Amino acid sequence: MINTSGSSSSDGLPFKFCSNHKLLHTYDFVTILTCIVNGASSPVAVAGNSLILASIWRNPSLRTPTYTFLGFLALADFFIGLLGQPFYVIYRVADLKGYDKLYCVASAVAHSIVPYLVILTASTLTSMAVERWLVMSRRNSLITVRRVYFIESALLIVPVPYMALRRLPGMDEYFDVPVDSIMEGCMGFCFLAIFTLAYFRVFRIIRHHQQQVHSSASIAGQSVIHFEKYKRSVYSILWIVALFVLSYSPYLLSTILVKALNVSYETSLIVLHIGTTSMLISSTLNPFLYVWRLRDVRQEAKKVIRKILGKLRTLL
């Protein structure tokens, strides 16, 4: 995942392609552009996700399983903005300027932090879908806030085998296949299958409930209100997943096309860096989506902002 480092030449230093001046200039332009985009979005991701975390932490009524999962999503995005994007910018600038030692260190950090957090985000989104299914099935006692912490602790281990295998030297040559791509595909298929099954069950429950509402006027109004609230949360999670898919699709498509079309090394780096940037800026967009779709978070975020502005006015 995001194997977009400037590949190395036989002497182990970053490969500098100079056979095609047009591609070289395009690569430099894309590098500068992606560095500017990631450099500008990084502080926004840190501030936005900090606001979401503060909103959930401040309000006891938001300490529910769903919002706890959401807090872990915001925490992963926070660290992408705090560490992933800055180190990505550093290693791309180091590659452009030829700072070999800085390039190696920053590249290793970026290529460790970002894939780990991406897998953690995907697994958390899948867990949220299962949690909504259990709640809509009236088995909400199975998922508690304490159990969410336990689940997230277990999910922290999920990316470890992938991260370990992709760091082993010569894995592709030993198996004669791109091992990291196969593992990414397997994990992606598992997450997608579980998510699809959970939401298939959820929408069956929604459809069944709507049929009951239309056929019987004796359903208690309070239960209908609660069900509508759960249904809104289901669609809110779908919006979050849609943004995740839209942000990560350019990278996934670029890796597939690069390998399928067997394009030149220079062109593949240009395409992959654009896809990687699309993937990274999702951490900046997510807080805006949470505030837009989740009324409780929006109201609490307004309170946090007013409190911060009040303190700033006092200091000034």
MODAQUI-V765279 format. One record per backbone hydrogen bond with DSSP energy under -1.0 kcal/mol. NH is the residue of the N-H (numbers start at 0). CO is the residue of the C=O. E is the energy in kcal/mol with one decimal. If there is no record, write none. Layout:
nh=NH co=CO e=E
nh=NH co=CO e=E
This chain:
nh=3 co=1 e=-2.3
nh=6 co=4 e=-1.0
nh=8 co=12 e=-2.3
nh=11 co=8 e=-2.0
nh=14 co=6 e=-3.1
nh=23 co=19 e=-2.2
nh=24 co=20 e=-2.4
nh=25 co=21 e=-2.2
nh=26 co=22 e=-2.9
nh=27 co=23 e=-2.4
nh=28 co=24 e=-2.3
nh=29 co=25 e=-2.7
nh=30 co=26 e=-2.6
nh=31 co=27 e=-2.4
nh=32 co=28 e=-2.7
nh=33 co=29 e=-2.9
nh=34 co=30 e=-2.0
nh=35 co=31 e=-2.2
nh=36 co=32 e=-2.5
nh=37 co=33 e=-2.5
nh=38 co=34 e=-2.6
nh=39 co=35 e=-2.3
nh=40 co=36 e=-2.2
nh=41 co=37 e=-1.8
nh=44 co=40 e=-2.5
nh=45 co=41 e=-2.2
nh=46 co=42 e=-2.6
nh=47 co=43 e=-3.0
nh=48 co=44 e=-2.3
nh=49 co=45 e=-1.8
nh=50 co=46 e=-2.0
nh=51 co=47 e=-1.8
nh=52 co=48 e=-2.4
nh=53 co=49 e=-2.6
nh=54 co=50 e=-2.3
nh=55 co=51 e=-2.2
nh=56 co=52 e=-2.4
nh=57 co=53 e=-2.4
nh=58 co=54 e=-1.2
nh=61 co=58 e=-1.7
nh=62 co=59 e=-1.5
nh=63 co=61 e=-2.0
nh=67 co=63 e=-2.4
nh=68 co=64 e=-2.3
nh=69 co=65 e=-2.2
nh=70 co=66 e=-2.1
nh=71 co=67 e=-1.7
nh=72 co=68 e=-2.0
nh=73 co=69 e=-2.5
nh=74 co=70 e=-2.1
nh=75 co=71 e=-2.2
nh=76 co=72 e=-2.3
nh=77 co=73 e=-2.3
nh=78 co=74 e=-1.9
nh=79 co=75 e=-1.7
nh=80 co=76 e=-2.3
nh=81 co=77 e=-2.3
nh=82 co=78 e=-2.8
nh=83 co=78 e=-1.6
nh=84 co=79 e=-3.2
nh=86 co=82 e=-2.2
nh=87 co=83 e=-1.9
nh=88 co=84 e=-2.5
nh=89 co=85 e=-2.6
nh=90 co=86 e=-2.5
nh=91 co=87 e=-1.9
nh=92 co=88 e=-2.5
nh=93 co=89 e=-2.6
nh=94 co=90 e=-1.8
nh=95 co=91 e=-2.1
nh=96 co=92 e=-2.6
nh=97 co=93 e=-1.3
nh=98 co=93 e=-2.2
nh=99 co=97 e=-1.4
nh=102 co=98 e=-2.5
nh=103 co=99 e=-2.2
nh=104 co=100 e=-2.1
nh=105 co=101 e=-2.7
nh=106 co=102 e=-2.5
nh=107 co=103 e=-2.0
nh=108 co=104 e=-2.1
nh=109 co=105 e=-2.7
nh=110 co=106 e=-2.6
nh=111 co=108 e=-1.0
nh=112 co=108 e=-2.8
nh=113 co=109 e=-1.8
nh=115 co=111 e=-1.2
nh=116 co=112 e=-2.3
nh=117 co=113 e=-2.4
nh=118 co=114 e=-2.3
nh=119 co=115 e=-2.0
nh=120 co=116 e=-2.3
nh=121 co=117 e=-2.4
nh=122 co=118 e=-2.5
nh=123 co=119 e=-2.0
nh=124 co=120 e=-2.4
nh=125 co=121 e=-1.8
nh=126 co=122 e=-2.0
nh=127 co=123 e=-2.3
nh=128 co=124 e=-1.7
nh=129 co=125 e=-1.9
nh=130 co=126 e=-2.4
nh=131 co=127 e=-2.2
nh=132 co=128 e=-1.9
nh=133 co=129 e=-2.3
nh=134 co=130 e=-2.2
nh=135 co=131 e=-2.8
nh=136 co=132 e=-1.7
nh=137 co=134 e=-1.9
nh=138 co=133 e=-3.2
nh=141 co=138 e=-1.8
nh=147 co=143 e=-2.1
nh=148 co=144 e=-1.9
nh=149 co=145 e=-1.7
nh=150 co=146 e=-2.9
nh=151 co=147 e=-2.9
nh=152 co=148 e=-2.0
nh=153 co=149 e=-1.9
nh=154 co=150 e=-2.4
nh=155 co=151 e=-1.3
nh=156 co=153 e=-1.5
nh=159 co=156 e=-1.4
nh=162 co=158 e=-2.6
nh=163 co=159 e=-2.6
nh=164 co=160 e=-2.6
nh=165 co=161 e=-2.3
nh=173 co=169 e=-2.0
nh=174 co=170 e=-2.4
nh=175 co=171 e=-1.6
nh=178 co=176 e=-1.3
nh=181 co=177 e=-1.9
nh=182 co=178 e=-2.5
nh=183 co=179 e=-2.4
nh=184 co=180 e=-2.4
nh=185 co=181 e=-2.4
nh=186 co=182 e=-2.7
nh=187 co=183 e=-2.7
nh=188 co=184 e=-2.4
nh=189 co=185 e=-2.3
nh=190 co=186 e=-2.7
nh=191 co=187 e=-2.5
nh=192 co=188 e=-2.6
nh=193 co=189 e=-2.4
nh=194 co=190 e=-2.6
nh=195 co=191 e=-2.7
nh=196 co=192 e=-2.4
nh=197 co=193 e=-2.5
nh=198 co=194 e=-2.5
nh=199 co=195 e=-2.2
nh=200 co=196 e=-2.1
nh=201 co=197 e=-2.2
nh=202 co=198 e=-2.5
nh=203 co=199 e=-1.5
nh=204 co=200 e=-2.1
nh=205 co=201 e=-2.4
nh=206 co=202 e=-2.4
nh=207 co=203 e=-2.4
nh=208 co=204 e=-2.6
nh=209 co=205 e=-2.4
nh=210 co=206 e=-2.0
nh=211 co=207 e=-1.8
nh=212 co=208 e=-2.4
nh=213 co=209 e=-2.1
nh=214 co=210 e=-1.8
nh=215 co=211 e=-1.7
nh=223 co=219 e=-1.6
nh=224 co=220 e=-2.2
nh=225 co=221 e=-2.2
nh=226 co=222 e=-2.5
nh=227 co=223 e=-2.6
nh=228 co=224 e=-1.9
nh=229 co=225 e=-2.3
nh=230 co=226 e=-2.6
nh=231 co=227 e=-2.2
nh=232 co=228 e=-1.8
nh=233 co=229 e=-1.9
nh=234 co=230 e=-2.0
nh=235 co=231 e=-2.1
nh=236 co=232 e=-2.2
nh=237 co=233 e=-1.8
nh=238 co=234 e=-2.0
nh=239 co=235 e=-1.9
nh=240 co=236 e=-2.6
nh=241 co=237 e=-2.7
nh=242 co=238 e=-2.2
nh=243 co=239 e=-2.0
nh=244 co=240 e=-2.8
nh=245 co=241 e=-2.7
nh=246 co=242 e=-2.4
nh=247 co=243 e=-2.0
nh=248 co=244 e=-2.1
nh=251 co=247 e=-2.2
nh=252 co=248 e=-3.4
nh=253 co=249 e=-2.0
nh=254 co=250 e=-2.3
nh=255 co=251 e=-2.0
nh=256 co=252 e=-2.9
nh=257 co=253 e=-2.5
nh=258 co=254 e=-1.6
nh=259 co=255 e=-2.7
nh=260 co=256 e=-3.0
nh=267 co=263 e=-2.5
nh=268 co=264 e=-2.0
nh=269 co=265 e=-1.7
nh=270 co=266 e=-2.4
nh=271 co=267 e=-2.7
nh=272 co=268 e=-2.3
nh=273 co=269 e=-1.5
nh=274 co=270 e=-2.1
nh=275 co=271 e=-2.5
nh=276 co=272 e=-2.0
nh=277 co=273 e=-2.0
nh=278 co=274 e=-1.8
nh=279 co=275 e=-2.3
nh=280 co=276 e=-2.2
nh=282 co=279 e=-1.6
nh=284 co=280 e=-1.6
nh=285 co=281 e=-2.2
nh=288 co=284 e=-1.7
nh=289 co=285 e=-2.5
nh=290 co=286 e=-2.3
nh=291 co=287 e=-2.0
nh=292 co=288 e=-2.8
nh=293 co=289 e=-2.4
nh=297 co=293 e=-2.4
nh=298 co=294 e=-2.6
nh=299 co=295 e=-2.0
nh=300 co=296 e=-2.7
nh=301 co=297 e=-2.0
nh=302 co=298 e=-1.5
nh=303 co=299 e=-2.2
nh=304 co=300 e=-2.5
nh=305 co=301 e=-2.5
nh=306 co=302 e=-2.3
nh=307 co=303 e=-2.3
nh=308 co=304 e=-2.8
nh=309 co=305 e=-2.4
nh=310 co=306 e=-2.0
nh=311 co=307 e=-2.3
nh=312 co=308 e=-2.5
nh=313 co=309 e=-1.8
nh=314 co=310 e=-2.2
nh=315 co=311 e=-2.1
